[in-house]
């Protein structure tokens, strides 16, 4: 007898092959049978006639580290069929972390990771962090080792090359993290202190993940027409030198410029892939977009004190007159301060005008008040169009990652809508077949990150299973309401336990910290 028997569904198994009509039996935490199970019995039977039955979706890039612990029900992902998060992104996250590193990372990344309270949870190492998710969250999590954490553990926020001794200690930390179950190494080369790592340092660290089959995942040094070629070349160089797989996060690039570079790198033996969300706007912290790296040196306190000085603001006039990113498109998403919270949803220039200040002075005062934790939504760059998204999502190297951010009153809609948009809008619009969509949201990601028992509907694998209506699955979130939950997913099983039944959340927390392999 099965625990659950899902009957008569259109089984899309995750391989990209055409769907078949079949039943799926679940026993304990495993898929125990797939096929014609007409005489079988079960404790609970689900009629999936006319519905899609597929593997749970794996979010290749998402900021769910603290949100999954602070809000373990996590309807934002569950209502889209997401059953696993890949966390530890962008080189600035939460393990490994001494108390000093943890305090910095919580504050510095609050605008996108959320400095959320996590009572009852305590960790320092990768292994301890993974253990926090066992039976404590509705979905699974696997973890990347952030290079910024490793750097800070050894040399603080010092913006220089490591000595040979320091690099050796950093390599030990990476090796330990891989031994404890990490799936790879991440970098965020726009964020402090990850930004200070050069190609040599990153290559040396990546050499430590190779024996474990780990992957190097990077928010590279630039994505626009001017920066992308050199940034990609650095990624390719690291892959060649370290002989590891490389993966570019949120590949918000010009398709016609970068696809030939990706294809040439693959032809030259570089194991490169990328993830993508299906929006023309991104989301990050205001400080990274508006302040030059040198203004951020020394950490949060040093930066805040620097911003109070008239001389600093005078020096910033050039940066604001010639910004790295289009300031006029910055829309404030998360302002954790009572004086400014009412401005969430406003464009940065309009918010400054409402406060009777110049954009420069308003931005400096906002960053001081929020301890640099102001988060925002921003247009990638005007040259990038919907056609770029469509060309990239059709590329075989692409996999789905929401880059979901779950803090603030006006968050980016991708956290609650990305996967539903892929399975709904882009399938019904003919941009993907149903089978392609499921594959790029499940097995393609699981395979990349070494989650060998996830991503497929196959006997003996983990029972992360989703049942959805292909005609009605849809994103409802917008830039005005980024919290609106998706619709169309009816049932979600995580490790054989239902976390969504008939569209209703259960209180189950069967998630696990997943280790590579």
C-alpha positions in Angstrom: 0.0 0.0 0.0 1.3 3.5 -0.9 1.0 6.4 1.4 -0.2 8.6 -1.5 -1.2 7.5 -5.0 -1.5 10.2 -7.7 -3.7 8.8 -10.5 -4.2 9.5 -14.2 -1.9 12.6 -14.4 0.1 13.8 -17.4 3.5 12.8 -16.0 6.3 15.2 -17.2 9.3 13.5 -15.7 11.9 16.3 -15.9 14.0 14.9 -18.7 12.4 17.0 -21.4 10.8 14.0 -23.0 7.1 14.1 -23.9 4.6 13.5 -21.1 2.9 10.2 -20.5 -0.3 9.3 -18.8 0.7 7.4 -15.6 0.1 7.0 -11.9 2.7 7.9 -9.3 3.0 6.1 -5.9 4.7 7.6 -2.9 5.8 5.7 0.1 7.6 7.4 3.0 9.9 9.9 1.4 10.4 8.2 -2.0 8.7 7.8 -5.3 8.0 4.1 -5.1 6.3 3.4 -8.4 5.5 5.1 -11.7 3.2 3.6 -14.3 -0.2 1.9 -14.7 -1.0 1.2 -11.0 -4.7 0.3 -11.5 -5.1 -2.3 -8.7 -2.8 -0.5 -6.2 -4.2 0.9 -3.0 -3.1 3.9 -0.9 -3.9 5.7 2.3 -4.8 8.7 0.2 -5.5 8.9 -3.5 -5.4 12.1 -5.6 -7.1 12.3 -8.9 -4.8 14.2 -11.3 -6.8 13.7 -14.5 -6.0 16.5 -16.9 -3.3 17.8 -14.6 0.5 17.9 -14.9 2.5 15.7 -12.4 6.1 16.7 -12.3 9.2 16.9 -10.1 9.4 19.7 -7.6 11.1 22.9 -8.9 14.6 23.8 -7.8 15.3 27.6 -7.6 18.9 28.0 -8.9 19.3 31.4 -7.4 17.3 32.7 -4.5 17.7 34.7 -1.2 15.9 32.3 1.0 18.6 31.7 3.6 17.0 33.5 6.5 13.4 33.7 5.2 13.1 29.9 5.2 14.0 29.9 8.8 12.0 32.9 9.8 8.9 31.9 7.8 9.2 28.1 7.3 5.7 27.9 5.7 7.1 29.9 2.7 3.9 30.1 0.6 5.7 32.3 -1.9 7.6 29.4 -3.3 5.3 26.5 -2.4 2.4 28.0 -4.3 4.6 27.9 -7.4 5.7 24.3 -6.9 9.2 25.2 -5.6 10.5 22.4 -3.4 14.3 23.3 -3.1 16.3 26.5 -2.7 19.9 27.0 -3.7 21.2 29.5 -1.2 24.5 31.0 -0.1 24.4 33.2 -3.2 26.4 36.2 -4.4 29.4 35.6 -2.2 27.8 37.3 0.8 25.6 35.0 3.0 25.6 33.2 6.3 27.9 30.3 6.5 30.7 29.8 7.4 30.4 32.7 9.8 32.0 33.6 13.1 30.0 36.0 15.2 31.7 39.0 13.6 31.1 37.8 10.0 27.5 36.9 10.9 26.9 40.4 12.3 28.3 42.1 9.2 26.5 39.8 6.7 23.2 40.2 8.5 23.4 44.0 8.4 25.1 44.4 5.0 22.8 42.1 3.1 19.6 43.1 4.9 18.3 44.8 1.8 18.1 41.5 -0.1 18.7 38.7 2.3 16.7 40.2 5.2 18.2 40.6 8.7 15.3 38.5 10.0 15.1 37.0 13.5 15.8 33.3 13.6 15.1 32.3 17.2 16.1 28.7 18.1 18.6 28.6 15.3 22.4 28.8 15.8 25.2 27.9 13.5 28.7 28.8 12.3 29.8 26.1 9.8 28.2 25.0 6.6 27.3 21.7 8.2 25.6 23.4 11.1 23.7 25.7 8.7 22.4 22.8 6.6 21.1 21.1 9.7 18.9 24.1 10.5 16.6 23.1 7.7 16.0 19.5 8.7 12.4 19.3 9.7 12.3 23.0 10.2 11.2 24.3 6.8 8.5 23.4 4.3 11.0 23.0 1.5 14.6 21.9 1.1 17.8 24.0 0.9 21.3 23.3 -0.5 24.1 25.7 0.2 26.9 27.4 -1.7 30.0 28.6 0.2 30.2 32.4 -0.2 33.7 33.6 -1.0 33.0 36.9 0.8 32.4 35.0 4.1 35.6 33.0 3.6 37.5 36.1 2.9 36.1 37.9 5.9 36.9 35.0 8.2 40.5 35.2 7.3 41.2 38.9 6.5 38.2 40.9 7.4 37.2 43.6 5.0 40.7 44.5 3.9 40.5 45.4 0.2 43.8 43.7 -0.9 45.1 40.5 -2.2 45.6 37.8 0.4 49.0 36.7 1.5 50.0 33.1 0.7 49.2 32.2 4.3 45.8 33.8 4.2 44.9 32.1 0.9 45.9 28.8 2.4 43.6 29.4 5.3 40.8 30.4 2.9 41.3 27.2 0.9 40.9 25.2 4.1 37.6 26.8 4.9 36.3 26.0 1.4 37.5 22.4 1.6 35.8 22.0 5.0 32.6 23.5 3.6 32.6 21.0 0.7 33.3 18.1 3.1 30.3 19.2 5.1 27.9 19.1 2.1 28.1 22.4 0.2 27.3 22.2 -3.5 29.9 24.8 -4.6 31.4 28.3 -4.2 29.6 31.6 -4.9 30.9 35.1 -5.5 29.2 38.5 -5.8 31.7 40.7 -7.5 29.7 43.9 -6.9 29.4 43.3 -3.1 31.9 43.9 -0.2 34.1 42.0 0.5 33.5 39.5 -2.4 34.3 42.3 -4.8 37.9 42.4 -3.6 38.7 38.9 -4.9 40.6 38.7 -8.1 40.8 35.9 -10.7 43.8 34.3 -9.0 42.2 34.1 -5.6 38.9 32.8 -7.0 40.7 30.2 -9.1 42.6 29.0 -6.0 39.4 28.6 -4.0 37.7 26.8 -6.9 40.5 24.3 -7.0 39.2 23.1 -3.6 35.7 22.4 -4.9 36.9 20.2 -7.8 37.4 16.9 -5.9 33.8 17.2 -4.7 32.3 18.0 -8.1 31.3 21.5 -6.9 30.4 24.4 -9.2 31.5 28.0 -9.1 28.5 30.3 -9.1 29.0 34.0 -9.8 27.4 37.3 -9.8 30.0 38.4 -12.2 31.6 41.9 -12.5 29.2 43.3 -15.1 26.3 42.4 -17.3 25.8 45.3 -19.7 27.4 45.7 -23.2 30.5 47.4 -21.9 31.3 45.0 -19.0 29.9 41.6 -20.0 32.6 40.3 -22.3 35.4 40.9 -19.9 33.3 39.6 -17.0 32.5 36.5 -18.8 36.1 35.9 -19.8 37.1 36.0 -16.2 34.4 33.3 -15.5 35.7 31.2 -18.3 39.3 31.6 -17.2 38.5 30.5 -13.7 36.7 27.4 -15.1 39.7 26.6 -17.3 42.3 27.2 -14.7 40.5 25.4 -11.8 39.0 22.8 -14.1 35.6 23.2 -12.5 32.1 23.9 -13.8 31.1 27.5 -13.8 27.6 29.1 -13.6 26.6 32.7 -14.0 23.8 34.0 -11.8 20.8 36.0 -13.1 22.2 36.3 -16.7 20.7 39.7 -17.5 22.8 40.3 -20.6 22.3 41.2 -24.2 21.5 37.9 -25.9 23.1 38.6 -29.3 26.3 39.8 -27.6 26.8 37.0 -25.1 25.3 33.8 -26.6 28.2 33.5 -29.0 30.6 33.9 -26.2 28.9 31.2 -24.2 28.8 28.9 -27.2 32.5 29.5 -28.0 33.5 28.8 -24.4 31.5 25.5 -24.4 33.1 24.5 -27.7 36.5 25.3 -26.0 35.8 22.9 -23.1 34.4 25.3 -20.5 31.5 23.7 -18.5 29.4 26.9 -18.3 25.7 27.3 -17.5 23.5 30.2 -16.4 20.2 30.9 -14.6 17.7 33.6 -15.5 14.5 35.2 -14.3 11.9 36.4 -16.8 11.8 40.2 -16.0 13.5 43.3 -17.3 14.0 44.7 -13.8 16.3 43.5 -11.1 16.5 44.0 -7.4 19.4 44.7 -5.0 20.6 47.2 -2.4 20.7 50.9 -3.0 24.2 51.3 -1.7 25.7 48.9 -4.3 24.0 50.9 -7.1 24.7 54.4 -6.0 28.1 54.3 -4.1 31.5 53.7 -5.6 33.3 50.7 -4.1 35.8 53.0 -2.4 33.0 54.7 -0.4 32.0 51.3 1.0 35.4 50.3 2.2 35.8 49.4 5.9 32.3 48.2 6.5 28.9 49.6 7.5 30.0 51.9 10.3 32.9 53.4 8.3 30.6 54.0 5.3 27.8 55.6 7.4 30.3 57.9 9.1 31.8 58.8 5.7 28.4 59.7 4.3 27.8 62.2 7.0 30.8 64.3 5.9 30.2 67.2 3.5 33.5 66.4 1.7 32.2 62.9 0.9 29.0 64.2 -0.5 31.0 66.7 -2.6 33.1 63.8 -4.0 30.0 61.8 -4.7 28.6 64.5 -7.1 30.6 63.0 -10.0 29.3 59.5 -9.2 25.7 60.7 -9.1 26.2 62.7 -12.3 27.6 59.7 -14.1 26.0 56.7 -12.3 27.0 53.1 -12.8 23.2 52.3 -13.0 20.3 54.5 -14.2 19.3 56.2 -10.9 16.0 57.4 -12.4 14.8 53.8 -12.7 15.6 52.9 -9.0 12.4 52.1 -7.2 12.5 51.8 -3.5 11.4 48.4 -2.3 12.5 47.9 1.3 13.2 50.8 3.7 13.6 49.4 7.2 13.1 52.8 9.0 10.0 54.4 10.2 10.9 57.8 8.7 11.2 56.4 5.2 9.0 53.3 5.0 6.1 55.2 3.5 8.3 55.9 0.5 8.5 52.2 -0.5 7.3 51.9 -4.1 8.5 55.4 -5.0 11.2 56.0 -7.6 14.4 57.4 -6.0 14.2 60.8 -7.6 10.5 61.2 -6.7 11.2 60.2 -3.1 13.9 62.8 -2.9 11.6 65.4 -4.2 8.9 64.5 -1.7 11.5 65.0 1.0 12.6 68.3 -0.4 16.2 67.1 -1.0 18.6 66.5 -3.9 18.9 62.9 -5.0 22.4 62.8 -3.6 21.6 64.1 -0.1 18.4 62.1 0.1 20.3 58.9 -0.8 23.0 59.5 1.7 20.5 60.3 4.5 18.5 57.2 3.6 21.5 55.0 3.7 22.6 56.4 7.0 19.2 55.9 8.6 18.8 52.4 7.3 22.3 51.3 8.0 22.8 50.7 4.2 19.9 48.2 4.3 17.7 50.0 1.8 16.6 47.7 -1.0 15.3 48.6 -4.4 14.0 47.4 -7.8 15.9 48.7 -10.9 15.7 48.5 -14.7 18.7 46.4 -15.9 19.6 48.8 -18.7 17.6 50.4 -21.5 19.3 48.5 -24.3 18.1 45.1 -22.9 14.6 44.1 -24.2 12.1 41.3 -23.8 13.6 39.8 -26.9 16.8 39.2 -25.0 14.9 37.4 -22.3 13.2 35.1 -24.9 16.5 34.3 -26.7 18.2 33.5 -23.5 15.5 31.3 -22.0 15.5 29.2 -25.2 19.2 28.6 -24.9 20.1 25.0 -23.7 22.5 26.3 -21.0 19.7 28.3 -19.3 17.9 27.1 -16.1 15.4 28.9 -13.9 16.3 31.0 -10.9 14.0 33.6 -9.4 16.6 35.7 -7.5 13.7 36.0 -5.1 13.9 38.6 -2.4 11.4 38.4 0.5 11.8 41.6 2.4 10.2 45.0 2.2 6.7 46.3 1.4 7.2 46.5 -2.4 9.4 43.6 -3.3 10.2 42.5 -6.9 7.5 40.2 -8.2 9.9 37.5 -9.2 10.0 35.9 -5.7 6.3 35.0 -5.9 5.9 34.8 -9.6 8.9 33.7 -11.6 8.3 29.9 -11.7 4.6 30.3 -12.3 5.3 32.8 -15.1 7.6 30.3 -16.7 5.2 27.4 -16.5 2.2 29.6 -17.3 2.8 32.6 -19.5 5.9 31.3 -21.3 4.5 27.8 -22.0 1.1 29.0 -23.2 2.8 31.7 -25.3 4.9 29.0 -27.0 8.3 30.2 -25.8 8.8 26.8 -24.2 7.1 23.4 -24.5 5.7 22.2 -21.2 8.4 19.5 -21.1 11.2 22.1 -21.6 9.8 24.3 -18.9 9.6 21.5 -16.3 13.1 20.3 -17.2 14.6 23.8 -16.9 12.9 24.3 -13.6 13.8 20.9 -12.1 16.2 18.4 -13.5 18.5 20.9 -15.2 19.1 22.6 -11.9 19.3 19.5 -9.8 21.9 18.0 -12.1 24.0 21.2 -12.1 24.1 21.3 -8.3 24.7 17.6 -7.8 21.3 16.8 -6.2 21.3 13.3 -7.6 18.0 12.1 -6.1 15.9 15.2 -7.1 14.5 16.7 -10.2 12.9 13.6 -11.8 9.8 11.6 -11.5 11.5 8.3 -11.2 11.1 5.2 -9.0 13.5 5.4 -6.0 14.1 9.1 -6.1 13.0 11.6 -3.4 9.3 12.4 -3.5 9.4 16.1 -4.3 6.3 16.1 -6.5 4.1 18.8 -7.9 0.6 18.6 -9.4 -0.6 21.7 -11.3 -3.1 22.8 -13.9 -1.3 23.8 -17.1 -4.2 25.9 -18.2 -4.5 28.0 -15.1 -1.0 28.2 -13.5 -0.1 31.9 -13.5 1.8 34.6 -11.7 -0.2 37.3 -10.1 2.5 39.4 -8.6 3.3 42.9 -10.1 5.7 45.7 -9.3 2.9 47.3 -7.3 2.1 44.1 -5.5 5.1 41.9 -5.4 3.6 39.7 -2.7 0.6 38.4 -4.6 0.8 34.6 -4.6 0.7 32.5 -7.8 -2.3 30.3 -8.7 -2.7 27.0 -10.5 -0.6 24.6 -8.3 -2.8 22.1 -6.5 -0.6 19.7 -4.7 3.1 19.9 -3.6 4.9 17.0 -1.8 8.3 17.5 -0.2 10.2 14.4 0.8 6.9 12.5 0.5 4.9 14.8 2.8 2.3 17.2 1.4 2.9 20.9 2.0 0.1 21.9 -0.3 -3.1 19.9 -0.7 -5.9 21.0 -3.0 -4.4 24.4 -3.1 -4.3 24.7 0.7 -1.1 25.0 2.8 -0.5 22.3 5.4 1.6 23.0 8.4 4.1 20.3 7.6 7.9 21.1 7.6 9.5 18.1 5.9 12.3 20.2 4.3 15.9 19.1 4.6 19.4 20.6 4.3 20.5 18.8 1.1 24.1 17.8 0.5 25.8 17.4 -2.8 25.7 13.8 -4.2 
